Amino acid sequence: MDFATPRRAFKTAFPLTVPIAAGFLFLGCSYGLLMHAKGFAFWYPVAMAYFIFAGSMEFVTVNLLLSAFAPVSAFLLALMVNARHLFYGLAMLGRFRGLGWKKPYLIFAMCDETFAINSSARIPDDVDRGWFMMTVSLLNRWYWIIGTALGWLVGGLLPFDTKGIEFVLTALFATIFLDQWMDDGSNGDKQRHGNKTAVAQRKLRKGFSETLTTAVRVHMPAMVGVLASAVCLMVFGANRFMIPAMTLMLVLFVALRPYLDRQPETQEAAAHDESGEAATTGKEASL
């Protein structure tokens, strides 16, 4: 086996998972502390973290284990709590295609944070895509398992209050959103033209209306997500808006797909026109 491939993937993936490690270790510790306080043995939280690997559902499972046996209710509750993974799975099917034995594990180990990285990360050309996503999935899963084990072992001996530390994950998603929003689509331009000056000159030639249309198309997915979430939050409330919001996003993305899919073609046509214009200019200069 060539260990250079997974080693390169680890070097690329690990820095991206460090913020998640901070959140998962603290949240896992809080879960382990809760299980310890409820009187469960060490193997309970560790086994649940290993096999379930769904943070929200694991917290809910604490009360399920302490209440009357109701498998149907538990199944429906787990389905509602983790229904968002249905949308994540559909969105990642294309990226998982052709990954062989890695695909089943990537499906099992996918969580919110893993999806956020694997769906938005710019993977270098010299890094294997399958090993990159595999590394992200493995690291995030074991952050949670290790945090859970540490939380139970520490018990109630922590000298400080960790209340509110879960905001680390909210800050992570906010950072990812801002990073995607600030990407104005000029990365492809830079690869074609080679420097920022050429990109700036190209934007000046395009005109205001075309630039505005391109900006709206680039930011359309983010705007759809924000507006759909805001509308469903006002209509359904904070406790029940997640599933309706994701359903609305899915419908809107399907409806807007022809409009969004025109972006690569527009960029390629612009690049082709500019290359033809440059070639004509060079030919005229040589004459």
C-alpha positions in Angstrom: 0.0 0.0 0.0 1.2 3.5 -0.9 1.2 5.4 2.4 2.1 8.7 0.7 -1.5 9.1 -0.5 -3.3 8.9 2.9 -0.4 10.9 4.4 -1.0 13.8 2.0 -4.7 13.6 2.6 -4.1 13.8 6.4 -1.9 16.8 6.1 -4.6 18.6 4.1 -7.6 17.5 6.1 -6.3 17.8 9.7 -6.1 21.6 9.9 -9.6 21.9 8.6 -10.9 19.7 11.4 -9.1 21.4 14.3 -12.1 23.8 15.0 -14.4 20.8 15.0 -12.1 19.0 17.4 -12.5 21.9 19.8 -16.3 21.7 19.6 -16.5 17.9 19.6 -14.1 17.4 22.5 -16.1 19.8 24.7 -19.5 18.6 23.6 -18.4 14.9 23.9 -17.1 15.7 27.4 -20.5 17.2 28.4 -22.2 14.1 27.1 -19.9 11.8 29.0 -20.4 13.9 32.1 -24.2 13.6 31.7 -24.0 9.8 31.3 -21.7 9.6 34.4 -24.2 11.8 36.4 -27.1 9.5 35.4 -25.2 6.5 36.7 -24.3 4.7 33.4 -21.2 2.6 33.2 -18.2 3.7 31.1 -19.0 1.4 28.2 -22.5 2.9 27.6 -21.5 6.4 26.4 -18.5 5.1 24.5 -20.5 2.4 22.7 -23.2 4.9 21.9 -20.6 7.4 20.6 -19.0 4.6 18.5 -22.2 3.0 17.0 -24.8 5.8 17.0 -22.5 8.8 16.3 -25.3 11.4 16.3 -24.6 14.0 18.9 -28.2 15.3 19.3 -29.7 11.9 19.3 -27.2 10.6 21.9 -28.3 13.3 24.3 -31.9 12.4 23.7 -31.1 8.7 24.1 -30.1 9.3 27.8 -33.8 10.0 28.6 -35.0 7.2 26.4 -32.8 4.7 28.3 -34.2 6.0 31.6 -37.9 5.9 30.5 -40.4 3.2 29.6 -39.6 0.9 26.7 -41.1 2.3 23.6 -39.3 1.3 20.4 -41.7 2.9 17.9 -41.6 6.2 19.7 -37.8 6.0 19.8 -37.6 5.2 16.1 -39.8 8.1 15.1 -37.9 10.5 17.4 -34.6 9.4 15.9 -36.0 9.9 12.4 -37.2 13.4 13.2 -34.0 14.5 15.0 -31.8 13.2 12.2 -34.0 13.9 9.2 -31.6 16.5 7.9 -29.1 13.8 7.1 -31.5 12.7 4.3 -30.7 16.0 2.5 -27.0 15.8 3.3 -26.9 12.2 1.8 -28.6 13.3 -1.4 -26.2 16.2 -1.8 -23.2 14.0 -1.4 -24.1 11.0 -3.6 -22.3 12.5 -6.5 -19.1 13.2 -4.5 -19.2 9.6 -3.2 -19.4 8.0 -6.6 -16.5 5.8 -7.6 -14.9 5.6 -4.1 -15.3 1.9 -3.7 -14.9 0.5 -0.2 -14.7 4.0 1.3 -18.3 4.8 0.3 -20.1 2.8 3.0 -18.0 4.3 5.8 -18.4 7.8 4.4 -22.2 7.4 4.5 -22.2 6.1 8.0 -19.8 8.7 9.5 -21.3 11.7 7.8 -22.4 14.4 10.3 -23.2 18.1 10.0 -19.6 19.2 10.5 -18.1 16.5 8.2 -20.6 17.4 5.5 -19.7 21.1 5.9 -16.0 20.3 5.2 -16.4 17.6 2.5 -18.9 19.7 0.5 -17.1 23.0 0.6 -13.3 22.2 0.9 -11.1 23.0 -2.1 -9.1 19.8 -2.4 -5.6 20.3 -4.0 -5.0 18.4 -7.2 -2.2 16.2 -5.7 -4.6 15.0 -2.8 -6.8 12.0 -3.4 -10.5 13.0 -3.0 -11.6 9.7 -1.4 -8.8 9.7 1.1 -9.4 13.3 2.0 -13.1 12.8 2.8 -12.2 9.5 4.6 -9.7 11.3 6.8 -12.1 14.1 7.6 -14.8 11.5 8.6 -12.4 9.4 10.7 -11.0 12.4 12.6 -14.3 14.0 13.4 -15.8 10.7 14.5 -12.9 10.0 16.9 -12.9 13.5 18.3 -16.4 12.8 19.5 -15.6 9.3 20.8 -12.5 10.5 22.7 -14.4 13.5 24.1 -17.1 11.2 25.4 -14.7 8.9 27.0 -12.8 11.8 28.7 -16.1 13.3 29.9 -17.1 10.1 31.7 -13.6 9.6 33.2 -13.4 13.1 34.5 -16.9 12.8 36.0 -18.1 15.8 37.9 -14.6 17.0 38.9 -14.2 19.8 36.4 -13.4 23.1 38.3 -15.1 25.3 35.7 -18.5 25.6 34.0 -18.5 24.7 30.3 -22.1 26.0 29.7 -22.3 27.7 26.4 -19.2 26.1 24.8 -21.5 24.5 22.1 -21.4 28.0 20.5 -18.1 26.9 19.0 -19.9 24.9 16.4 -22.2 27.7 15.6 -19.2 29.9 15.0 -17.7 27.3 12.8 -20.7 27.2 10.5 -20.8 31.0 10.5 -17.2 31.1 9.4 -17.8 28.5 6.6 -20.8 30.6 5.4 -18.8 33.8 5.3 -15.9 32.1 3.5 -18.3 30.8 0.7 -20.0 34.2 0.5 -16.7 36.1 0.1 -15.7 33.7 -2.8 -17.0 35.9 -5.6 -16.2 33.3 -8.3 -12.9 34.9 -9.3 -10.9 31.8 -8.4 -11.5 30.4 -11.9 -10.6 33.7 -13.4 -7.3 33.8 -11.5 -6.4 30.3 -12.7 -7.1 31.4 -16.3 -5.5 34.8 -16.2 -2.8 34.2 -13.6 -3.0 37.5 -11.6 -5.4 39.9 -9.9 -4.7 42.7 -12.4 -6.0 40.6 -15.3 -9.1 39.7 -13.3 -9.7 43.4 -12.4 -9.4 44.4 -16.1 -11.8 41.7 -17.1 -14.4 42.9 -14.6 -14.1 46.5 -15.9 -14.8 45.3 -19.4 -17.8 43.3 -18.4 -20.0 46.2 -17.4 -22.1 46.8 -14.3 -25.3 44.8 -15.3 -23.3 41.7 -16.2 -21.2 41.9 -13.1 -24.4 42.2 -11.0 -25.9 39.2 -12.7 -22.8 37.1 -12.0 -22.7 38.2 -8.4 -26.4 37.2 -7.9 -25.8 33.9 -9.5 -22.7 33.2 -7.4 -24.4 34.0 -4.1 -27.8 32.5 -5.0 -27.4 29.3 -3.0 -26.4 31.2 0.1 -29.3 33.6 -0.3 -31.8 30.8 -0.8 -30.6 29.1 2.3 -30.8 32.2 4.5 -34.2 33.3 3.1 -35.7 29.8 3.4 -34.5 29.4 6.9 -35.8 32.8 7.9 -39.3 32.2 6.5 -39.6 28.8 8.0 -38.3 30.1 11.4 -41.1 32.8 11.4 -43.8 30.3 10.3 -42.9 27.2 12.3 -40.9 28.5 15.2 -37.4 27.7 16.5 -38.2 24.1 17.5 -39.8 22.9 14.2 -38.3 25.0 11.4 -35.4 22.7 10.4 -37.1 20.1 8.3 -39.5 22.6 6.5 -36.6 24.8 5.8 -34.5 22.0 4.2 -37.6 20.9 2.2 -38.1 24.4 0.9 -34.4 24.7 0.0 -34.5 21.4 -1.9 -37.6 22.6 -3.9 -36.0 26.0 -4.6 -32.7 24.5 -5.7 -34.4 22.1 -8.1 -36.5 25.0 -9.5 -33.4 27.2 -9.8 -31.1 24.6 -11.1 -31.3 25.7 -14.8 -30.3 29.2 -13.8 -27.5 28.1 -11.5 -26.1 25.6 -14.0 -25.5 28.4 -16.6 -22.7 29.8 -14.6 -19.9 27.4 -15.7 -21.0 27.7 -19.3 -21.0 31.5 -19.1 -17.5 31.6 -17.6 -16.2 29.2 -20.3 -17.8 31.3 -23.0 -16.3 34.4 -21.6 -12.9 32.7 -21.4 -13.2 31.5 -24.9 -14.2 35.0 -26.2 -11.3 36.6 -24.4 -8.8 34.0 -25.6 -10.1 34.5 -29.2 -9.8 38.3 -28.7 -6.3 37.9 -27.4 -5.3 35.7 -30.3 -6.8 38.2 -32.8 -4.9 41.0 -31.2 -1.7 39.1 -31.2 -2.1 38.3 -34.9 -2.8 41.9 -35.8 0.2 43.0 -33.8 2.4 40.5 -35.7 1.2 41.8 -39.0 
